[in-house]
Amino acid sequence: MEMVERYIFAVMQKLPQSQRKDIAIELRGLIEDMLEDRSGKNHYTESDIEEVLLELGRPKELADKYRNTKKYLIGPELFDSYLYILKVILAVVGISIGVGFAIQVVINPVNILDHFVDMIVSAVTALPMAFGWTTFGFAMGELMGNVKKEDLQWEKEEWKPTNLPPIPVEHSRVKRGEAVTSIIFYAFFIVLFSFSSDYLGVWVFHDGFNGVVPFLNEQNYGTYLVFIILILGIGILNECLKLAFGKWSYKLVLYTTVSNTLSMAIILFMVTATDFWNPTFMSDLVEVNVLTAGSEGYDTVNWIWSRVTFWTIVILILSLVWNGIDGFLKARKNK
């Protein structure tokens, strides 16, 4: 009955999450009834099973009959996940903006009206951005994950149940929770870098909050913000592709490796630029009395700061290699 389970799995992958359980039970019962009617016995041969599955037709076509729709930007197999993630991302973005407003009010209550206006502007800008990136990511996932080589071959050749792909092993399936968490992470940082970048640095407290010594060069930050959002958007796209494929395959590994390489190239371009980091970071720390020039603490922080670019590059390369190898090994198990 392995072929039956593979057939049911192939059909379920084309259906919405909310319908899969009930339809799987119904379809399994239908196949068993058809086998009994055909053979009149409890033990069926591979030939009996193959004839029944041929009668039911291609999994994609049977799934179309169950859902009664065929044209869509985001298919039913992804739509439940899309709605869920969209709600979560919009909530995360909204909460992040609200928390940012609260922090600004606590730190500087005198300018509460200005903070409120900033919050409204951030919401009007960030919420459509989050909606757009999420929708684009799932649409690309639908486009790249739905058009499979096997589907194209079936349109030209006679379909056979033996063409059914095996059910992926548990370890090589894409974990929905991990993908959702990553998307939330990327959405949060889009808000952070877009609307709260002035808080990215060392917070200074002397009898209250005295400001922030920024890590990045504030004069040129606007130029690099476009690249930062692009990198985070590529991250969202990657996670949407994982949800679309549902399991690790060589095609998915290729997509993610190419996009990760593009992101790494952009990051390398930024961190190696002379105007990306704050050029007066160490002197600013001395000026606000966080460090004393010539002290042991100053030398330690200066040593770390002077190697930020190097370690950023090392971590990026190791991460790219690890993700590629890990994805390849998972895809290999599904071969």
C-alpha positions in Angstrom: 0.0 0.0 0.0 3.0 2.3 -0.1 2.0 3.5 -3.6 -1.4 4.5 -2.2 0.2 6.5 0.6 2.4 8.2 -2.0 -0.6 9.0 -4.1 -2.6 10.5 -1.2 0.4 12.5 -0.1 0.9 13.9 -3.6 -2.8 15.0 -3.7 -2.7 16.5 -0.2 0.3 18.7 -1.2 -2.0 20.5 -3.6 -4.8 21.2 -1.1 -5.2 23.8 1.7 -3.9 22.7 5.1 -7.4 23.0 6.6 -8.8 20.4 4.2 -6.0 17.8 4.0 -6.9 15.7 7.0 -10.6 15.1 6.0 -9.9 14.6 2.3 -7.1 12.2 3.1 -9.5 10.0 5.1 -12.1 10.3 2.4 -9.6 9.5 -0.4 -8.1 6.6 1.4 -11.6 5.1 2.0 -12.5 5.6 -1.7 -9.3 3.8 -2.9 -10.0 0.9 -0.5 -13.6 0.6 -1.8 -12.4 0.7 -5.4 -9.8 -2.0 -4.7 -12.5 -4.2 -3.1 -14.9 -3.7 -6.0 -12.2 -4.5 -8.5 -10.5 -7.5 -6.9 -13.1 -8.8 -4.4 -10.4 -9.7 -1.9 -8.6 -8.3 1.1 -5.1 -8.6 -0.5 -4.3 -6.6 -3.5 -1.5 -6.8 -6.0 0.6 -3.9 -7.2 -1.3 -4.3 -10.5 -4.7 -3.8 -8.8 -3.4 -0.7 -7.0 -1.9 0.8 -10.1 -5.1 0.3 -12.1 -7.2 2.1 -9.4 -4.8 5.0 -9.2 -4.8 5.3 -13.0 -8.5 5.5 -12.9 -8.4 8.3 -10.4 -5.9 10.2 -12.5 -3.0 12.5 -11.8 -2.8 13.8 -8.3 -2.8 17.4 -9.5 -6.0 16.9 -11.5 -7.8 15.1 -8.6 -6.8 17.9 -6.2 -8.3 20.4 -8.7 -11.6 18.5 -8.5 -11.6 18.7 -4.7 -11.0 22.4 -4.5 -12.9 23.4 -7.7 -10.4 26.1 -8.5 -7.4 26.3 -10.8 -6.2 29.9 -11.3 -4.6 31.8 -8.4 -1.7 34.0 -7.4 -1.2 32.0 -4.2 -2.4 28.5 -4.4 -4.7 26.8 -1.8 -1.8 24.6 -0.6 -0.1 27.8 0.5 -3.0 30.1 1.2 -3.6 29.0 4.8 0.0 29.5 5.6 0.0 32.9 3.8 -3.0 34.2 5.8 -1.5 33.0 9.0 1.9 34.5 8.4 0.5 37.7 7.1 -1.6 38.2 10.2 1.4 37.4 12.4 3.7 39.7 10.5 1.3 42.6 10.5 0.8 42.1 14.3 4.6 42.0 14.8 5.1 45.1 12.8 2.2 46.9 14.6 3.5 45.9 18.0 7.1 46.8 17.1 6.0 50.3 16.1 3.9 50.6 19.2 6.8 49.6 21.4 9.1 52.0 19.6 6.6 54.8 20.3 6.4 53.8 24.0 10.2 53.8 24.3 10.5 57.2 22.7 7.9 58.7 25.0 9.6 57.3 28.1 13.0 58.6 27.0 11.8 61.9 25.7 8.2 62.7 26.9 8.5 66.4 26.0 8.2 65.6 22.3 5.3 63.2 22.5 3.4 64.8 19.7 6.4 64.4 17.3 6.7 60.8 18.4 3.0 60.2 17.7 3.4 61.6 14.2 6.5 59.4 13.7 4.4 56.4 14.8 1.6 57.1 12.3 4.1 57.6 9.5 5.9 54.4 10.4 2.6 52.5 10.4 1.5 53.9 7.1 4.9 53.0 5.5 5.8 49.7 7.3 2.4 47.8 7.2 2.0 48.0 3.4 5.7 47.1 3.0 5.2 44.0 5.2 2.1 43.1 3.2 3.9 43.5 -0.1 7.0 41.5 0.8 5.0 38.7 2.3 2.6 38.5 -0.7 5.5 38.7 -3.1 7.4 36.0 -1.3 4.5 33.6 -1.4 3.7 34.4 -5.0 7.3 33.6 -5.9 7.0 30.4 -3.8 3.9 29.4 -5.7 5.6 30.1 -9.0 8.8 28.3 -8.3 7.5 25.5 -6.1 4.4 24.6 -8.1 6.0 24.1 -11.5 7.8 20.8 -11.1 9.6 18.8 -13.7 7.4 15.8 -13.0 4.2 17.9 -13.7 5.5 19.1 -17.0 6.4 15.5 -18.1 3.0 14.2 -17.1 1.3 16.7 -19.5 3.3 15.1 -22.4 3.5 11.5 -21.3 1.1 9.0 -20.1 0.9 9.2 -16.3 1.8 6.2 -14.2 1.5 5.7 -10.4 5.1 4.5 -10.4 6.0 8.1 -11.3 4.8 9.2 -7.9 7.6 10.8 -5.8 8.4 9.1 -2.5 7.0 10.6 0.7 9.8 12.8 2.2 11.5 11.6 5.3 10.6 13.6 8.4 14.0 15.1 8.9 14.1 16.5 5.4 10.7 18.2 5.5 10.6 22.0 5.9 9.5 22.7 9.5 6.7 25.3 9.3 7.3 26.7 12.7 11.0 27.5 11.9 10.0 29.2 8.6 7.3 31.3 10.4 9.7 32.3 13.1 12.3 33.4 10.6 9.7 35.5 8.7 8.7 37.2 11.9 12.4 37.8 12.7 12.9 39.4 9.3 9.8 41.6 9.6 10.8 42.8 13.0 14.2 43.9 11.7 12.7 45.6 8.7 10.8 47.8 11.1 13.8 48.3 13.4 16.2 49.3 10.6 13.6 51.4 8.8 12.2 53.4 11.7 14.3 52.9 14.8 17.8 53.0 13.4 18.8 55.9 15.7 18.6 53.4 18.6 21.2 51.0 17.0 24.2 51.6 19.1 25.5 52.0 22.7 22.9 53.5 25.0 24.3 56.0 27.4 22.9 56.5 30.9 24.2 59.1 33.3 21.5 60.1 35.7 19.0 59.1 33.1 19.1 58.5 29.4 21.6 60.6 27.6 21.5 59.4 24.0 22.9 56.7 21.8 26.4 56.3 20.2 25.5 54.8 16.8 27.2 51.9 15.3 26.5 53.1 11.8 27.4 56.3 9.9 24.2 58.3 10.3 25.1 60.6 7.4 25.1 57.8 4.8 22.6 55.5 6.5 19.7 56.4 4.1 21.8 55.1 1.2 22.4 51.7 2.7 18.8 51.3 4.1 17.6 50.2 0.6 20.2 47.4 0.6 19.3 46.4 4.2 15.6 46.1 3.3 16.5 44.2 0.2 18.5 41.7 2.2 15.7 41.2 4.7 13.2 40.9 1.9 15.3 38.2 0.3 15.3 36.4 3.7 11.4 36.5 3.7 11.4 35.2 0.1 13.6 32.3 1.1 11.3 31.2 3.9 8.3 31.5 1.7 10.0 29.3 -0.9 10.7 26.7 1.8 7.0 26.7 2.7 6.1 26.4 -0.9 8.3 23.4 -1.6 7.4 21.7 1.7 10.6 19.5 1.6 14.2 20.0 0.8 15.1 19.3 -2.8 18.1 20.2 -5.0 16.1 22.9 -6.7 15.3 24.5 -3.3 18.9 24.3 -2.3 19.9 26.0 -5.5 17.4 28.8 -5.0 18.3 29.5 -1.4 22.1 29.2 -2.1 21.9 31.7 -5.0 19.7 34.2 -2.9 22.0 33.8 0.1 25.0 34.4 -2.0 23.4 37.6 -3.4 22.6 38.7 0.2 26.2 38.0 1.3 27.6 40.0 -1.6 25.4 43.0 -0.7 26.4 42.7 3.0 30.1 42.5 2.0 29.7 45.5 -0.2 28.2 47.5 2.8 30.5 46.4 5.7 33.7 46.9 3.7 32.7 50.4 2.6 34.6 53.2 4.4 31.4 55.2 5.1 29.2 52.4 6.5 30.4 52.2 10.1 30.5 55.2 12.4 34.0 56.7 11.8 34.0 58.5 15.2 32.6 55.6 17.3 35.5 55.3 19.7 35.9 59.0 20.2 32.1 59.4 20.7 32.3 56.8 23.5 35.1 58.8 25.2 33.2 62.1 24.7 30.1 60.8 26.6 32.3 59.3 29.3 31.6 55.7 28.6 35.3 54.9 28.1 38.5 56.6 29.1 41.1 57.0 26.4 44.2 54.8 27.0 42.4 52.6 29.6 42.3 48.8 29.4 38.6 48.9 28.7 39.2 51.4 25.8 41.8 49.1 24.3 39.6 46.1 24.5 36.6 47.8 22.9 38.9 49.3 20.2 40.3 45.9 19.4 36.8 44.4 19.1 35.6 47.4 17.0 38.5 47.3 14.6 37.7 43.6 13.8 33.9 43.9 13.4 34.2 43.8 9.6 36.5 40.8 9.6 34.3 38.7 11.9 31.2 39.7 10.0 32.7 38.4 6.8 33.9 35.1 8.5 30.4 34.5 10.0 28.7 35.2 6.7 30.9 32.8 4.8 30.6 30.0 7.4 26.8 30.5 7.5 26.5 30.3 3.7 28.6 27.1 3.6 26.8 25.5 6.5 23.3 26.3 5.0 24.3 25.0 1.6 25.7 21.7 3.1 22.8 21.2 5.4 20.3 21.8 2.6 22.1 19.5 0.3 22.2 16.6 2.9 18.5 17.0 3.5 17.7 17.1 -0.2 19.8 14.0 -0.7 17.7 12.0 1.7 14.6 12.8 -0.5 16.4 11.6 -3.6 
